[in-house]
């Protein structure tokens, strides 16, 4: 299983509408780092909007599909890092121009200061 996400500082994020409709669910059982991952999803349709790791509480791990601006996808949201590449399915190639990391890469718990 894989997902396309991008990380953004929570302080740089503005909820324009719908924040009151977000529901939270947190768990650490399936998280490789052992951190607690808090999922924020729409209570109306069930869409996962973003996640927050207890190891990186200042970052929102946002689902790329929640952004409906094609120009942003082609520019600032273009992937720069591919993490957990060890789990990539064999039929999917890597991301052109992105740094490949077999593990959490710049977001591994021991590299916290350098990722921001």
C-alpha positions as CSV (number, residue, x, y, z in Angstrom):
1,X,0.0,0.0,0.0
2,X,1.2,3.5,-0.8
3,X,0.1,7.1,-0.7
4,X,1.2,10.4,-2.2
5,X,1.6,13.0,0.5
6,X,3.3,16.2,1.1
7,X,4.5,17.8,4.3
8,X,3.6,21.3,5.3
9,X,4.2,23.3,8.5
10,X,1.0,23.4,10.5
11,X,1.8,27.1,11.2
12,X,1.6,27.7,7.4
13,X,-1.8,26.0,7.0
14,X,-5.1,27.8,7.0
15,X,-8.4,25.9,7.1
16,X,-10.7,27.9,4.8
17,X,-13.7,25.8,5.7
18,X,-14.7,22.5,7.1
19,X,-12.3,22.3,10.0
20,X,-15.3,21.6,12.4
21,X,-16.2,18.6,10.3
22,X,-12.8,16.9,10.8
23,X,-12.7,13.8,13.0
24,X,-9.5,12.5,14.6
25,X,-8.3,8.9,15.1
26,X,-4.8,8.2,16.6
27,X,-2.8,5.0,16.8
28,X,0.8,3.8,16.9
29,X,0.4,0.0,16.4
30,X,1.2,0.1,12.6
31,X,3.7,3.0,12.6
32,X,7.2,1.8,12.0
33,X,8.8,4.6,14.1
34,X,6.5,3.8,17.1
35,X,5.2,7.4,17.0
36,X,1.5,8.0,17.4
37,X,-0.1,9.0,14.1
38,X,-3.2,11.1,14.4
39,X,-5.5,10.9,11.3
40,X,-7.8,13.9,10.5
41,X,-10.6,12.9,8.2
42,X,-13.9,14.3,7.0
43,X,-16.8,13.1,9.2
44,X,-19.2,13.5,6.3
45,X,-17.4,11.6,3.4
46,X,-14.6,9.9,5.2
47,X,-11.7,11.4,3.2
48,X,-8.4,11.4,5.0
49,X,-7.2,15.0,4.8
50,X,-3.9,14.8,6.7
51,X,-2.0,13.1,9.4
52,X,0.1,14.4,12.3
53,X,2.9,12.3,13.8
54,X,3.8,12.7,17.5
55,X,7.4,12.8,16.3
56,X,6.7,15.7,14.0
57,X,3.8,17.6,15.6
58,X,4.7,20.8,13.7
59,X,4.1,19.1,10.3
60,X,0.9,18.1,8.6
61,X,1.3,15.1,6.3
62,X,-1.3,16.0,3.7
63,X,-2.8,13.8,1.1
64,X,-1.9,15.2,-2.3
65,X,-5.3,14.5,-3.7
66,X,-6.9,17.0,-1.3
67,X,-5.4,19.8,-3.4
68,X,-7.3,20.6,-6.6
69,X,-4.9,23.0,-8.2
70,X,-3.0,21.4,-11.1
71,X,-0.4,24.2,-11.2
72,X,0.6,23.5,-7.6
73,X,0.9,19.8,-8.5
74,X,3.3,20.6,-11.3
75,X,5.4,23.0,-9.3
76,X,5.6,23.3,-5.5
77,X,4.0,19.9,-4.8
78,X,6.2,18.0,-7.2
79,X,7.9,15.2,-5.2
80,X,11.4,15.8,-3.9
81,X,11.7,12.7,-1.7
82,X,10.3,9.2,-2.1
83,X,10.3,7.6,1.3
84,X,9.9,3.9,2.2
85,X,10.8,2.9,-1.3
86,X,11.6,-0.6,0.0
87,X,7.9,-1.1,0.1
88,X,7.2,0.1,-3.5
89,X,5.2,-2.3,-5.6
90,X,7.2,-3.8,-8.5
91,X,5.0,-2.4,-11.2
92,X,5.5,1.2,-10.1
93,X,8.7,3.0,-11.0
94,X,10.4,5.7,-8.9
95,X,9.6,9.4,-9.1
96,X,11.8,11.2,-11.7
97,X,14.1,13.7,-9.9
98,X,13.1,12.6,-6.4
99,X,15.6,11.3,-3.9
100,X,14.9,7.7,-3.1
101,X,15.0,6.6,0.6
102,X,14.5,2.9,1.6
103,X,13.2,4.1,5.0
104,X,11.7,7.4,6.3
105,X,14.6,9.4,4.8
106,X,14.6,13.0,5.9
107,X,11.6,12.3,8.1
108,X,13.2,9.5,10.1
109,X,13.2,10.2,13.8
110,X,17.0,10.5,13.9
111,X,17.0,13.2,11.2
112,X,14.4,15.6,12.6
113,X,16.5,18.8,12.6
114,X,17.6,18.6,9.0
115,X,14.2,17.9,7.4
116,X,12.7,21.3,8.1
